Amino acid sequence: MHDIKWIRENPEEFDKGLKRRGLSPLSSEILKIDADHKIVQQNLQVLQSRRNEIAAAIGQAKRSGDNVESLTQEGSEIRERMPVLEEKEKELKGKLHHFLITLPNRLLPSVPHGKDESENVVVRTVGKPRTFSFAPKEHFDLGEASGMMDFEQAARMSGSRFVILKKHLALLQRALSNFMLDLHTQEFGYTEVSPPLLVNESSMFGAGQLPKFAEGAFQTTSGHWLIPTSEVSLTCWGADRMLMEEELPLRFVAHTPCFRSEAGAAGRDTRGMLRQHQFYKVELVSFSKPEEGLEELDRMVGAAEEVLKKLEIPYRVVSLCSGDVGFSALKTYDLEAWLPGQNAYREISSCSLCGDFQARRMNARFKGKDSKEKPQFPYTLNGSGIAVGRALIAVLENYQQEDGSIQVPRVLIPYMGGLTEI
């Protein structure tokens, strides 16, 4: 959510930010509504003040036996005018609020310019893709051949974009989740959280999912929403809270199923586990002081990278360009794992700095050490640490052998009960 005070003071900068997002300038329109709203508010305040004066004057006149006809007439006129002004004030407030909540976050100057994902910038590449003596297969071919990955039966019970994992592949998925949770809590100091999977509309709004991404989420008949990512639950832990500066940074990690309708993804990655309605993810969320936001982003990216380093999966870090950065983010880095079956790098983690954009939407604030200072909005960050299903895909494809068996990455062997091969 944008700060109207910042827009008033930086209209040209605001419009430049919109232009980088591919949007037209809007500061003039927003500030006109803001000015009109202020005038109506002031007129209302004048009328309310005069109404109170008249009420007092009528009381005094009656006690003195004076004529109150003119005062009564004026009071009647005020009562007629006020509902009109109140309705106008409500209308202008709604228009202003709509702009502030539906426009995407501004971008940091360091975000590269570009129209879409084709213009994202590779920051670094880590690890060398393995050379195979045979044609590597994609994960779904490997999984179905093993009898442990079943899309057909999942489709019968739930429809497309679902999967059933069995036996050692189900164990591998659990092993990946437990490994990631241990890594993030023990090496990087994140606090593990088991959050709600159903949230209310206020939480979806606070995290920036509503109103823009309503089509991409599932809503229940009770009005609850299934979380598209545990970023929603973890971020909204801070909703309507007053934190203390010495508590920051706060770092949370959760492993949850996630639910997405994949609206607009028709025809994309229809085979396999890359794009599903239900999937598992280990999510990282941080609350930081504003001046420490970029440092915290680098730290979060490093935590996600460590997962891939320990799994010995080749990957690259990509800085998303202005046309590809998400709605709530100031800056985003994607981690893309090498998938030999596709002969391509594919996104496996996305880490974003959102600034105070989400904190404003959910009213999360923090007090400085000086109690006289005005409370500030913390910066929020979120990142996949990492997507479990996609990590499973990366392991299957990178560790496959010619006979279709899968070597278990060394770091996962303890989590697989000592099993070294699937």
C-alpha positions in Angstrom: 0.0 0.0 0.0 1.4 3.4 -1.0 1.9 6.3 1.4 -0.2 9.3 0.2 2.1 11.6 2.1 5.1 10.3 0.1 3.2 10.8 -3.1 2.4 14.4 -2.2 6.1 15.1 -1.6 7.4 13.0 -4.5 4.9 13.1 -7.4 7.5 12.9 -10.2 9.3 10.1 -8.5 6.0 8.2 -8.0 5.2 8.6 -11.8 8.7 7.4 -12.7 8.0 4.3 -10.6 4.8 3.6 -12.4 6.5 4.1 -15.8 9.1 1.5 -14.8 6.1 -0.9 -14.2 4.7 -0.1 -17.6 1.9 2.1 -16.2 0.8 5.6 -17.1 1.5 8.6 -14.8 -1.2 8.9 -12.1 0.1 11.4 -9.5 -2.0 14.3 -10.8 -5.2 12.3 -10.7 -4.4 10.9 -7.2 -3.4 14.3 -5.8 -6.6 15.9 -7.3 -8.7 13.4 -5.4 -6.6 13.9 -2.3 -7.0 17.7 -2.5 -10.8 17.4 -3.1 -11.1 15.0 -0.2 -9.3 17.4 2.1 -11.6 20.3 1.1 -14.7 18.2 1.8 -13.3 17.1 5.1 -12.6 20.7 6.1 -16.1 21.7 5.1 -17.5 18.9 7.2 -15.5 20.0 10.1 -16.7 23.6 9.8 -20.3 22.4 9.6 -19.9 20.1 12.6 -18.3 22.9 14.6 -21.1 25.3 13.6 -23.7 22.7 14.5 -22.3 22.3 18.0 -22.2 26.1 18.4 -25.8 26.4 17.3 -26.9 23.7 19.7 -25.2 25.5 22.6 -26.6 28.9 21.4 -30.2 27.5 21.3 -29.8 26.1 24.8 -28.6 29.5 26.0 -31.4 31.4 24.1 -34.1 29.2 25.5 -32.8 29.7 29.1 -32.8 33.5 28.4 -36.2 33.4 26.7 -34.8 34.7 23.4 -36.2 33.8 19.9 -34.4 30.7 18.5 -36.1 30.6 15.1 -33.1 31.8 13.0 -30.8 29.4 14.9 -33.2 26.5 14.4 -33.4 27.3 10.7 -29.6 27.4 10.3 -29.3 24.1 12.2 -31.9 22.5 9.9 -30.0 23.7 6.8 -26.8 22.2 8.3 -28.5 18.8 8.9 -29.6 18.8 5.2 -26.1 19.6 3.9 -24.1 17.2 6.1 -25.3 13.9 4.6 -24.5 15.2 1.1 -20.9 16.1 2.2 -20.5 12.9 4.2 -21.5 10.9 1.1 -19.0 12.9 -1.0 -16.3 12.4 1.6 -16.9 8.6 1.6 -16.8 8.5 -2.2 -13.5 10.4 -2.5 -11.9 8.4 0.4 -12.9 5.2 -1.5 -11.4 6.4 -4.8 -8.1 7.4 -3.1 -8.0 4.1 -1.1 -8.5 2.2 -4.4 -5.5 3.8 -6.0 -3.3 3.2 -2.9 -4.1 -0.5 -2.6 -4.3 -1.5 -6.3 -1.1 0.0 -7.7 2.0 -2.1 -7.4 4.9 -1.3 -5.2 7.6 1.1 -6.5 10.9 -0.5 -7.6 14.4 0.1 -6.2 16.8 1.9 -8.6 19.0 -1.3 -8.8 16.1 -3.3 -10.4 17.2 -3.8 -14.1 14.9 -2.4 -16.7 13.0 -4.9 -18.9 9.6 -5.8 -20.3 9.3 -9.4 -19.1 11.2 -12.4 -17.8 13.3 -12.6 -21.0 15.1 -9.5 -19.8 15.9 -10.7 -16.3 19.6 -10.4 -15.4 21.8 -13.4 -14.3 23.8 -12.3 -11.3 25.8 -15.5 -10.8 25.8 -19.2 -11.8 26.9 -21.8 -9.3 27.8 -25.4 -10.1 28.4 -27.1 -13.4 25.7 -29.2 -15.0 26.5 -32.9 -15.0 27.4 -34.5 -18.3 25.3 -37.7 -18.9 26.3 -40.7 -21.0 22.6 -41.1 -21.9 19.7 -38.9 -22.8 18.4 -37.6 -19.4 14.7 -38.0 -18.8 12.2 -35.5 -17.3 11.0 -36.1 -13.7 7.5 -37.4 -14.7 9.0 -40.1 -16.9 11.3 -41.2 -14.1 8.6 -41.0 -11.5 5.9 -42.9 -13.5 8.4 -45.6 -14.6 9.2 -46.2 -10.9 5.5 -46.7 -10.1 5.9 -44.1 -7.3 4.4 -41.0 -9.1 0.8 -41.3 -10.2 -0.8 -38.5 -12.1 -3.6 -40.6 -13.6 -5.2 -41.7 -10.4 -4.7 -38.2 -8.9 -6.6 -36.8 -11.9 -9.5 -39.3 -11.3 -9.9 -38.1 -7.7 -9.1 -34.4 -8.1 -8.7 -33.4 -11.7 -5.6 -32.1 -13.5 -2.5 -30.6 -11.9 -2.4 -33.0 -8.9 -0.1 -35.9 -8.2 0.2 -38.9 -5.8 3.6 -39.8 -4.6 4.2 -43.2 -3.0 6.9 -45.1 -1.2 10.4 -43.7 -1.6 9.3 -40.6 -3.6 6.9 -39.7 -0.8 9.8 -40.3 1.7 12.1 -38.1 -0.5 9.6 -35.3 -0.4 9.4 -35.5 3.4 13.2 -35.8 3.6 13.6 -32.6 1.6 11.2 -30.7 3.8 12.8 -31.8 7.0 16.3 -31.1 5.7 15.3 -27.5 4.7 13.6 -26.9 8.1 16.7 -28.1 10.0 19.0 -26.0 7.8 17.0 -22.8 8.2 16.4 -23.1 11.9 19.8 -24.5 12.9 22.2 -22.6 10.5 20.3 -19.4 9.9 18.3 -18.9 13.1 14.8 -18.8 11.6 12.0 -19.6 14.1 9.8 -22.5 12.9 6.1 -21.8 12.8 3.1 -24.1 12.0 0.6 -21.5 10.7 -3.1 -21.7 9.7 -3.7 -22.9 6.1 -7.0 -21.1 6.0 -7.0 -17.3 6.4 -9.5 -14.5 6.3 -9.9 -11.8 3.7 -8.0 -9.2 5.8 -4.9 -11.4 5.9 -5.0 -12.0 2.1 -5.3 -8.2 1.7 -2.5 -7.5 4.1 -0.1 -9.8 2.3 -1.0 -8.2 -1.1 -2.9 -11.1 -2.5 -6.2 -9.3 -2.6 -7.8 -7.8 -4.6 -5.4 -8.3 -7.5 -4.8 -12.1 -7.2 -8.3 -13.3 -6.2 -8.6 -15.4 -9.3 -5.3 -17.2 -8.5 -6.5 -18.4 -5.0 -9.2 -20.8 -3.7 -12.0 -19.4 -1.4 -14.1 -21.7 0.7 -17.9 -21.4 1.2 -17.2 -20.0 4.7 -15.3 -17.0 3.2 -11.9 -18.3 4.2 -9.1 -18.5 1.7 -6.7 -21.4 1.3 -3.2 -20.0 1.5 -1.4 -19.7 -1.9 1.8 -19.6 0.1 2.6 -19.5 3.8 4.0 -16.0 3.2 0.4 -14.9 3.9 0.2 -16.5 7.3 3.8 -15.7 8.4 3.6 -12.0 7.2 0.2 -11.4 8.8 1.7 -12.6 12.1 2.6 -8.9 12.3 -0.9 -7.6 11.5 -2.1 -4.9 14.0 1.0 -5.4 16.1 3.4 -2.9 17.7 6.9 -4.5 17.7 9.9 -3.1 19.5 13.0 -2.1 17.5 15.2 -4.4 19.6 13.1 -7.4 18.4 14.1 -6.8 14.8 15.0 -8.6 12.6 12.4 -11.3 13.2 12.8 -14.4 11.0 10.2 -17.2 10.5 10.1 -20.4 8.5 7.2 -22.7 7.8 6.6 -25.9 5.8 3.0 -26.0 4.5 0.9 -27.1 1.6 0.1 -24.3 -0.8 -3.0 -24.0 -3.0 -3.3 -22.1 -6.3 -5.9 -22.1 -9.0 -3.2 -21.4 -11.6 -5.6 -19.0 -13.4 -4.0 -17.8 -16.6 -1.6 -20.7 -16.7 -3.5 -22.8 -19.2 -1.2 -24.8 -21.4 1.9 -24.0 -19.3 3.8 -27.0 -17.8 0.7 -29.2 -18.1 2.8 -32.4 -17.6 4.5 -33.2 -14.3 4.8 -31.4 -11.0 6.1 -28.0 -12.0 2.8 -26.2 -11.8 0.2 -27.7 -9.6 -2.9 -26.7 -7.6 -1.5 -28.2 -4.4 2.2 -28.3 -3.6 4.5 -28.0 -0.6 6.9 -25.2 0.1 9.3 -24.2 2.9 8.8 -20.4 3.2 11.0 -17.7 4.8 9.6 -14.4 6.1 11.5 -11.6 7.8 10.6 -8.3 9.5 13.5 -5.9 9.5 14.3 -2.3 10.2 14.1 -0.2 7.0 17.8 0.5 6.8 18.6 -3.2 7.0 16.2 -4.4 4.4 18.7 -5.0 1.5 21.1 -6.7 3.8 18.3 -9.0 5.0 17.4 -9.8 1.4 20.9 -10.9 0.6 20.9 -13.0 3.8 17.6 -14.7 2.7 18.9 -15.4 -0.8 22.0 -16.9 0.8 19.9 -19.2 3.0 17.9 -20.4 0.0 21.1 -20.9 -2.0 22.6 -23.0 0.8 19.8 -25.6 0.2 20.9 -26.0 -3.4 24.6 -26.0 -2.5 24.1 -28.8 0.0 22.0 -30.8 -2.5 24.7 -30.2 -5.0 22.2 -28.9 -7.6 23.6 -26.5 -10.2 21.7 -23.2 -10.1 21.8 -19.5 -11.0 20.7 -16.4 -9.2 18.6 -14.0 -11.4 17.7 -10.3 -10.7 14.1 -9.8 -11.9 13.7 -6.9 -14.3 11.1 -4.1 -13.9 8.5 -5.9 -16.0 8.7 -9.2 -14.0 8.9 -8.1 -10.3 5.8 -9.0 -8.4 3.1 -6.7 -7.2 4.3 -6.2 -3.6 8.0 -6.3 -4.2 10.6 -3.5 -4.3 13.2 -6.0 -5.6 13.3 -9.7 -6.3 15.9 -12.4 -6.9 15.0 -15.8 -8.3 17.0 -18.9 -7.9 16.8 -21.2 -10.9 17.8 -24.8 -10.7 19.3 -26.7 -13.6 16.9 -29.4 -14.9 18.8 -31.7 -17.3 15.5 -33.4 -18.5 14.4 -30.0 -19.8 17.9 -28.8 -20.6 17.0 -25.5 -18.9 17.2 -23.5 -15.7 13.8 -23.3 -14.0 12.7 -21.2 -11.0 12.9 -23.0 -7.7 12.9 -20.0 -5.3 11.9 -16.4 -5.3 13.1 -13.9 -2.6 11.6 -10.4 -2.4 12.1 -7.3 -0.4 8.6 -5.6 0.0 9.7 -2.5 2.0 6.8 -1.1 4.1 4.2 -2.0 1.4 2.7 -5.0 3.2 3.2 -3.4 6.7 1.0 -0.5 5.7 -1.7 -2.8 4.4 -1.8 -4.8 7.7 -0.9 -2.1 10.1 2.3 -3.6 11.5 4.5 -1.1 13.2 7.5 -0.9 15.5 8.7 1.5 18.2 12.2 2.9 18.4 14.3 2.9 21.5 13.3 6.5 22.1 9.7 6.2 23.3 9.1 9.8 22.1 9.7 8.8 18.5 6.8 8.1 16.2 6.3 4.4 15.4 7.6 3.2 12.0 6.5 0.5 9.6 8.9 -2.4 9.4 10.1 -3.8 6.1 8.9 -7.3 5.2 10.7 -9.9 3.1 9.6 -13.3 1.9 11.3 -16.1 0.0 11.0 -19.8 -0.9 13.5 -21.7 1.1 12.7 -23.7 -1.2 9.7 -25.1 -3.1 9.7 -28.7 -2.1 8.1 -30.2 -5.2 10.5 -28.4 -7.5 13.4 -29.5 -5.3 12.2 -33.1 -5.7 12.1 -32.5 -9.5 15.7 -31.2 -9.4 16.9 -34.2 -7.4 15.2 -36.7 -9.7 16.6 -35.2 -12.9 20.1 -34.4 -11.6 20.7 -37.6 -9.8 19.1 -40.0 -12.3 21.0 -43.0 -13.6 20.8 -44.8 -16.9 18.6 -47.6 -15.5 16.1 -45.1 -14.2 17.2 -45.4 -10.6 17.9 -42.2 -8.6 20.9 -41.6 -6.3 20.1 -40.0 -3.0 22.0 -36.8 -2.4 24.5 -37.2 0.4 22.9 -34.6 2.6 19.5 -36.4 2.4 20.7 -39.9 3.3 20.2 -39.5 7.1 16.7 -38.2 6.3 16.0 -41.2 4.1 16.8 -43.8 6.8 20.2 -44.5 5.3 18.8 -45.2 1.8 21.3 -44.3 -0.9 19.4 -45.2 -4.0 15.7 -45.1 -5.2 
